[in-house]
Amino acid sequence: MSAEDKNQAVNRKLANEVHQQLSKRPIPPVEKKSKSGIQKLTLVMTFLMVLILVGSLVYAAVSGLGWM
């Protein structure tokens, strides 16, 4: 028996053991929670700050080139 055959046999045994352990105790389903008001506000403020940053960079570039 070569080392590769031995590794495949061990891998099969480990895979079977993992499947047996998982079938004994299934993972409970995760309920998706709704976002709170503060999380929504934070997300909106983040997008607003990114928009302001991009706008200011474009304005600085245009001003630097003398187009305005």
Secondary structure, 3 states (H helix, E strand, C coil): CCHHHHHHHHHHHHHHHHHHHHHHCCCCCCCCCCCCHHHHHHHHHHHHHHHHHHHHHHHHHHHHHCCC
